Amino acid sequence: IVAATLNMSVRLNVKSSKAFRAIEDILKARLEVQGIELESKSSMMVLSLLAIDKDPRQLEPGRVEVTKVGGTILTTLLKFPPEKCKALMRSMKHLKTEETLRLTEDYLGIRVLEAFLDSPADSDVKQPLIRSVKGHFGKVAAVTHCSFFLEKCFKAAHTDLKEVIVEELIQDKSAILATYRGPGIFKTCAVELYQRSKREWTQHLARVVNVKKSYEDMFS
């Protein structure tokens, strides 16, 4: 019921600020039961929301729990205009490497990460989350259910991070290409072009951005 109500708020663009404040108040009350104060510069809000239908007294500190209710609500909230849920966007930004990787292991957790990368949040806000996967891009790409997340990371990443992603894909090339989605990932990231000429790869990325901007301007 809560997720359906939030979805309606998104579609109609009404009461989104009040809806988010209500969720935030619930999370604060749950944390108070554990004797914890909701920190603004941490991933605490995200982790608490993911486990919202579990007894807070039974949750282990630092453990990432992903429930169907929590994941569904969080995915829906990430569709809200960023200015309506600034605290949530900040919390996503502060996910630690181990927390992000734990979410990639869960089928609903990975949808939460994808929803954040697809969200209207500013590009700079998304960079810390993408950077938290640094050193693990190759292994993540080799897991079939993570392939779309990897591609979304690449599309949302700044150029320096795109280069890091491609370098790590090359290191795990055999394992990635052995998967069903591997060839598609290499095509999306233009890995072969990067190996031939980094200069041409950079020019290719610039053309892709320009084409995307032209379409956005045309249909905006």
C-alpha positions in Angstrom: 0.0 0.0 0.0 2.8 2.4 0.9 4.7 1.7 -2.3 1.6 2.1 -4.4 0.8 5.4 -2.7 4.4 6.6 -3.3 4.1 5.6 -7.0 0.9 7.6 -7.3 2.7 10.6 -5.8 5.5 10.3 -8.4 3.1 10.0 -11.3 0.9 12.9 -10.3 3.8 14.9 -8.8 1.8 15.7 -5.7 2.6 15.5 -1.9 6.1 14.1 -2.6 7.7 16.3 0.1 5.2 15.3 2.7 5.5 11.6 1.7 9.2 11.6 2.1 9.1 13.4 5.4 6.7 10.8 6.7 9.1 8.0 5.7 12.0 9.9 7.3 10.1 10.3 10.5 9.4 6.5 10.6 13.1 5.8 10.1 14.1 8.2 12.9 11.6 6.5 15.3 12.9 3.1 14.4 16.5 4.1 15.0 15.6 5.7 18.3 14.5 2.2 19.5 18.1 1.1 18.9 19.4 4.2 20.6 20.8 5.5 17.3 20.5 9.0 15.8 20.0 9.3 12.1 23.3 10.7 10.7 23.0 13.0 7.6 26.4 12.1 6.2 26.2 8.3 6.2 24.4 5.5 4.4 22.3 5.0 7.5 19.0 6.2 6.0 19.3 3.8 3.0 20.3 0.8 5.1 17.4 1.5 7.6 14.9 1.9 4.8 16.0 -1.4 3.1 15.2 -3.2 6.3 12.1 -1.2 7.3 9.8 -4.2 7.9 12.2 -6.0 10.2 12.3 -5.5 14.0 15.0 -2.9 14.5 16.0 -4.6 17.8 17.0 -7.7 15.8 19.1 -5.9 13.2 22.9 -6.3 13.5 24.9 -3.0 13.3 26.7 -2.7 10.0 24.9 -5.6 8.4 23.1 -4.9 5.0 19.6 -6.4 5.1 17.4 -6.1 2.0 13.7 -6.8 2.3 11.1 -6.8 -0.4 9.1 -4.0 1.2 12.1 -1.9 1.9 13.7 -2.3 -1.5 10.4 -1.6 -3.3 9.8 1.6 -1.3 13.4 2.8 -1.8 13.3 2.1 -5.5 10.1 4.2 -5.7 11.5 7.1 -3.6 14.5 7.3 -6.0 12.0 8.4 -8.7 11.1 11.5 -6.7 12.5 14.8 -7.8 15.9 15.1 -6.0 15.0 18.3 -4.3 12.1 16.5 -2.5 14.4 13.8 -1.0 17.8 15.4 -0.6 18.6 13.4 2.5 18.0 10.1 0.7 20.3 11.2 -2.2 23.0 12.1 0.3 22.7 8.7 1.9 23.0 6.9 -1.4 26.1 8.9 -2.0 27.7 7.7 1.2 27.3 3.9 0.6 30.6 2.2 1.4 32.3 -0.2 -0.9 31.3 -3.3 1.1 27.7 -2.0 1.3 27.4 -1.4 -2.4 28.9 -4.8 -3.2 26.5 -6.5 -0.8 23.6 -4.9 -2.7 25.0 -6.2 -6.0 24.7 -9.7 -4.6 20.9 -9.3 -4.0 18.4 -9.3 -6.9 16.4 -6.5 -5.3 19.5 -4.7 -4.0 20.8 -4.4 -7.5 17.5 -2.8 -8.6 18.0 -0.1 -6.0 21.4 0.7 -7.3 20.1 0.8 -10.8 17.2 3.1 -9.8 19.7 5.5 -8.2 21.8 5.7 -11.4 18.6 6.2 -13.4 17.3 8.8 -11.1 17.2 12.6 -11.9 19.9 13.2 -9.3 22.8 15.4 -10.5 25.6 13.5 -12.1 28.1 14.5 -9.4 26.0 12.9 -6.7 26.3 9.6 -8.5 30.0 9.5 -8.8 30.9 8.4 -5.2 28.6 5.3 -5.6 30.2 4.4 -8.9 33.7 5.0 -7.4 32.9 2.7 -4.5 32.9 -0.2 -7.0 36.4 0.6 -8.1 38.6 -2.5 -8.0 35.5 -4.7 -8.5 34.1 -3.7 -11.9 35.4 -6.8 -13.6 34.0 -9.2 -11.1 30.6 -7.4 -11.0 30.4 -7.5 -14.8 31.0 -11.3 -14.8 27.8 -11.7 -12.8 24.8 -11.9 -15.2 22.2 -10.1 -13.0 24.7 -7.2 -12.5 25.3 -6.5 -16.2 22.7 -3.7 -16.5 24.1 -2.1 -13.4 27.6 -2.2 -14.8 26.4 -0.5 -18.0 24.5 2.1 -16.1 27.7 2.8 -14.0 29.6 3.3 -17.3 27.0 5.6 -18.8 26.7 7.8 -15.6 30.4 7.9 -14.8 32.7 10.8 -15.6 35.3 10.2 -18.3 38.1 9.3 -15.8 35.9 6.7 -14.1 34.8 5.3 -17.5 38.5 4.7 -18.2 38.9 2.9 -14.9 35.8 0.7 -15.7 37.2 -0.3 -19.1 40.7 -1.1 -17.7 39.1 -3.4 -15.2 36.9 -5.0 -17.8 40.0 -5.8 -19.9 41.6 -7.5 -16.8 38.7 -9.9 -16.5 38.0 -10.1 -20.2 37.8 -13.9 -20.5 35.4 -14.3 -17.6 33.1 -11.5 -18.8 32.9 -12.6 -22.4 32.0 -16.1 -21.3 28.7 -14.8 -19.9 25.5 -14.2 -21.9 25.7 -10.4 -21.4 29.5 -10.0 -21.7 29.7 -9.1 -25.4 27.0 -6.5 -24.9 28.9 -4.9 -22.0 32.1 -4.7 -24.1 30.1 -3.1 -26.9 28.5 -0.5 -24.6 31.8 0.4 -23.1 33.6 0.3 -26.5 36.3 -1.8 -25.0 37.8 -2.9 -28.4 38.0 0.7 -29.6 39.7 1.7 -26.3 42.3 -1.0 -26.8 43.0 0.2 -30.4 43.1 3.9 -29.6 42.3 5.7 -26.4 42.1 9.0 -28.4 39.4 7.6 -30.7 37.6 6.1 -27.7 37.4 9.5 -26.1 36.1 11.0 -29.3 33.5 8.3 -29.6 32.3 9.0 -26.0 32.0 12.7 -26.9 29.9 11.9 -30.0 27.6 9.7 -27.9 27.0 12.5 -25.4 26.3 15.0 -28.2 23.8 12.7 -29.9 22.0 12.0 -26.5 21.9 15.8 -25.8 20.4 16.4 -29.3 17.7 13.9 -28.7 16.9 15.3 -25.3 16.8 18.9 -26.7 14.5 17.7 -29.5 12.0 16.0 -27.2 12.2 18.2 -24.2 
